[in-house]
Amino acid sequence: MTMIARKWLACAAIAGSLLTATAAPGFAATLKMAWAQDATGLDPHKQTAFSSIRLLELIYEPLVRLDGDLKVVPALAKEWTFSPDAKTLTFKLDPTANFHNGAAVTSADVKASFERILDQATGAAARANYLSIASIDTPDAATVVFNLSQPDVPLLTAMGSINAAIVPASEITSGKIGTAAVGSGPFKLESWEPNQKEVLKANAEWAGGKVGVDGIDISVLPDENAILAALRAKKVDFALLNDPLVATLVPKVAGLTLNRKPVLSYHALQLNASRKPMTELAVRQAISCAIDRQDVLDTALLGEGEVTGPLTMPLYRSDPNSLFCYKRDLEKAKKLMADAGLKDGFSATVIAATGEPPTAAAEAQVIQSQLKEIGINLDIKMMELNVYVDTWLKGDFDMAIALNGGRADPYTMYNRYWTKAGNLQKVAHYIDDTLDDLMQKGRVETDVAKRKEIFAAFDKHLAEVSPWIWLYTGYSYTAQQQNVENFVATPDGSLFGLSKVTVK
């Protein structure tokens, strides 16, 4: 028996041990769920892995959130207003909102949460999104006033991220953030056995309304074929799938429904422009010209996606064919390499994570083959997700296969990478005056048409200087049994819709 076969059988055995949820019609039940990649941590301000965000967004809440149309809607805040000069942003909190420990969510918790995010020592993932906050006033327990150093159009959208979750001030003071999960969201984390399972219980006091199920039991099954087997055997009610090879099989199984939604997240080959020879513009551009993006998409994702430039949100997305070298041009790539004095090529290492995305190895192999045609020899280094994330955050790579989250607004999506004050500049490894200037202009411009012009120029310039090679966007996939109702997929890939799911 091969190692792959043994692994599949082991995972299938785990799947077979799952219990099926049952409930009388009209009554709540526990949702039996499975996914392949577990969370890497519990600190909502620090986590960047999709698997972590998907768990934490069920437990924590921000002030606002984005709906399925990417519009800002209430979460912990019931209402908000910008001052006429756009220099203050005032929120009124939901007076019925409580944390899982029973304490009311107050303006003091909001202030403490954002002060923690803004503290460089925290290492908050989205800190750069909130640097316009000069001070925070709390005139009463239900009112929070953010005083801004400048107008900041995308700030409200940025506050819809789980990386801006409101946590109890008492938990910050005690140093428990990341070791315990005390949120205000629809579910409480009852237990977590890393890489095995999570048990979530419905928050009966959730200010957002009645939760549709009593709880969610999540099993971690590293092989998505085992997840499909568990769905087929009705041992699992609902599953998050990342591998299109598995997801496309779901509609062929009687009784299963596949939810397939285009998402804002993007696949990219990240180059370290601070390491020779990728410090040279011609080398980075040669790599861009040598890569056949559609071939990578077709090979790694079965064509389940769309070639994209840097901007993936519908309002600002451009035609990739208008960007630098998006049609493969090997002759141009070879000339650029020769112009850089590297006609014989060079060697480099590309890192990729196992499991997130599951197509990372395939992407790396296709790119390896394509770059070999211009003399670049890539060594592929696969890493466990937690090791990859740590390495990625340190910026310690030549190249990286990455799946990064998208946002509804270009500034919110990219300022942490492509501004001089960006907190992930050490991951981006590149900045110039043009990128920084365009980002700042887009930040303060309120006219939509003018913002489109600004970010179109940003999109074009970023593709041309090629610090990263944007490849494509894909889909989010979830599968469910016929007795699971009311789940709504969204462009940000969120699983927050599980708060309204029912099991009949």
C-alpha angles and dihedrals in degrees: 000000000000123000090245091053092049090050091050093050092048092052091045089053090053090048090050091056093061117110122234118238115234131183138166113256112279095019127107120252140186112269112228107214137175137194134170103227123052128213116273096211147349103236105108093197095056107034120106103163114105090227091058094046091050090057099039095050088065092054106035133045135208124211091264136005138202121251128214090282092051091250121143112252133173123281116152089347118069095195141359139190137193117218116245091259091047090234097118132043116197126196130194111207126222103259091211095057115115135174120241089260089062097254118131118251105244139177088259090063091049092050093047091048094053093042087055091049091049094048106100090212089066094063092218112191096224101032093126091063092067105041092112088070104105098173141345125226125198107194091172139355093272100041129077123181119194111201110206130208089215140358108289113189098182096045095097092051090048090056089062091074124103084230083072094051117150112239129183114276087221091059090051091050092049092048093237099127106120095019095066130024111226107163136146099235133117095277137046120215105238096175141348126199103183114240091003115062150325127213117207125186124201115258102234090193096052110144090214092072138261116340111230098226135037091238148318125254108199122197121196109222109174093200112068090202086065089051090053090049090052091050091049090052091047091240090124126047100193135012139186111223127192102172113084089200088067098032094058089058094059097081088056091064115085113239097020127109124203118211107204119182132171109241138203095231116105140207115229144169103230116208124203100231091185093065123077131280091018088063083080116087091213091057094050091047091048089056090050092050093047096055120090100207095188091052091052089049094047094046101041101032103024087245090298096148146028132268108251145185122223095288114068103167114107096236095055105023114126133204105273089214088069091060129089115288097339087145107069112254112179095176091054090046092053092048091051090051090050091047087055090052092251105107088137091053131222142247128254141162124241120200124211135175126240110236101006103098100004088209094060095101092049091048091050092050094051092047090047089056094046096048091048086069089069095042100265111136112202124199109203115219114191117201137186108259097252091050091046093050092050091048092045094050089052089051089231101152143089092219133352135202102223141182107198131185122255127219135206092243126050094222093050090046099050115017092094089061107030106038126081090241094046113134091218096050089117087061095044092047092196141076135154136181093257094056093044093047095049092048092052092048091050090049095061102030113104099182108095095210092051091046089054090054092048095050093042087060089046091051093050095046095047092051091048098051087046104204085154130020109229111212116175150311122245140186138276113235130200127168127204144177121250091255092062113091142178101029112146120194118216135201092251092059092242122166092201087112088076086081089075099037119119130197114215 
